[in-house]
């Protein structure tokens, strides 16, 4: 059975990311993997072009990830995870990244494909109030009561903020969840746990 036929059977002859049925073809999700069904997805031309970087990202198109990110098929999970990471300015994408779960092997595969993007992120270094370097996924503690603008609460000193996200273009800002709301926090008001 050919790769395309195998992927069509698995996907029901629809793009595994956006469910389009137009211009479908296999897309191998690398790096350094064989072009087989365990490492490929069936994708439409729109998804393929944006994943491969030959077309500009259409943010509206990628709303489809709100469904496909929950797939149980590892190459679909990896493709969705990588695309969500390419949309750091979209609140829904960051929230979805916080919710989805990838097993260790799949997460390592997904991160392996993002080496060049990680190098770009290293250009800006986020540091807490004591100069400790912060990384995405760290837990921090607030060192001061913070009035949250646009919300009716104060984030209290001593509150732990788990699984933080780094604001990719500002070394003084991180994001995290406090009282089930995603907020931006100045790094000068946190210490790494």
PyMOL commands that set and color helices and strands:
alter all, ss='L'
color gray80, all
select helices_A, chain A and resi 3-11+37-39+45-52+61-68+74-85+91-99+104-112+115-121+187-189
alter helices_A, ss='H'
color red, helices_A
select strands_A, chain A and resi 25-28+40-43+140-142+146-147+154-155+160-161+165-166+173-178+181-186+190-192
alter strands_A, ss='S'
color yellow, strands_A
deselect
rebuild
show_as cartoon
